[in-house]
Amino acid sequence: MKNLLWFDHKNYTSLEIIKYKSISNKKIIKSIKINDKTIIDFIIDEIRKIPSNWDAMIKFWPNAEKIDLIFSWDEWIQTIYIYEKQFKTPSTGFNSNNNIEKVIYEYINKILYPNLINKVKKLFKNNIN
């Protein structure tokens, strides 16, 4: 199988992260646009660590989570799709067991919900006392 690349280049200047209600419900529940090249390059470098050839086909239920990572540069746009915390590979399948994906997914959630961690910590602290 030919080894496909995640990205054709590294010149992206914008990243839009869009989280939908589900695969079947395209209502946007959270989105953010990032123009910080350091963050964009970091995410690209991390995604490139994921094997690009799949070893599993997965069927998702209609209520499965869906996130789009839309990288852009001038007229060039490239989208990475995430379903239920798993990245759809350039070879259009999924990896059956990939810890890198889990780490990147957590980065993306921290970008989408930056205050959530502090709110959860505060909630637990208040309920323990």
N, C-alpha and C positions, 0 to 999 in steps of 0.2 A: 504494500500500500504506500502510495506517495505521501511523504510527510508535508502536510500543508502548514503554512505559517498563520499565526494568529493575526499578525499585523503586517502590512506591506512596507510600512516605514514608521518612523518615530517622531514625525513632525506635528502631531496633533496639538492643537492649541486650546481645545475646548472639550469638556466631557460633560454630558448631560446624563444623569442617573434618573430613571423613571421607574417607580414601583407601581404596579397595577394591582387592582383588587384581586384578580386571578387571571388565569389563561383565558377563560371564557368571558370575563367581565373586564373590559378595557378602561374602566374608570380609574383615573390616576389618583392614588392615595397619597403619594409623596413624590416630589421631584426636586432636583437641585442641579444647577449649572455651575461647573467649576472651570475657571480660566487660569488657575495656578499650574504652571508647567511642571513644577516639582511634584505635585500630587498626581498629575496626569501621567508623567513619566514613571513614577513609582508604581502605579496601578498597572500600566502597560508591562513593566518589567516583571511584576508578579504574575500576571496572566501568562506571559511567555514561558513561565516555569511549568505550566500545566501541559501535559502531553496533548498534542494536537490531533492525534489519531485516536478514535474512540475504541473502547472494548465492550461497550454495552449499548443496547437500545432500550429506552425507557418509555413506558406509556404513563402519562400523567392524568389525573382526574381533572374535571373541568374547574374545580376550585383550587387548583395548584397555584402557588405563588409564581409571579413572573416579574422579572426586573430586566430592563434594557440599559446597557451601557452604550451610549452613543458618542463616539469619538469623532471630532471634526477638525478640519484644517482647510481653510478656504472653501473650495467646492467639494473636497473629498470627505466622505462620511463612511464610517465603519461602525457596525453595531455588533455587540456581543450580547447574547441572550443567556439569561440565567433562569432556570426553572427549578423550583424547590431546592434552592441552594446549590444546584449543579450547573456547570457551564456547558452550553452546547458547543462542541468543538468545531473547528473549521471543516472537519470531515463529516459534519452533521450528525454525530452521535454524542455519547456521553462517556465519561470515565467512571468505572464502577467503584473505585475507591481512591479518592485523591484528597489528601489532607491540605494541600495548597489551596484548593478551591474553598475549603472551610475557612481558612485564614483570610483569604481575599473577601469572601462574603461578609465576614465580621468587619473588615475595614469599610466596606461599602455601607453596612448598617450604621457604623459610627459616623460616617459622613452624612447619611440621611437623617439620623437621629442623634445629634451630638450631645444633647442634654439628657438622653434617656438613662445612661449609666449613672449619672449623679442622682437623678430622680429615684431610681431603683435603690441605690445605696441609702439615700435619705429615708425612703419608705421602710426599708428593713431596719435601719437604725432606730427610727421612731417606734416601730412595733416591738422591738426587742426590749426597750426600756420601759 
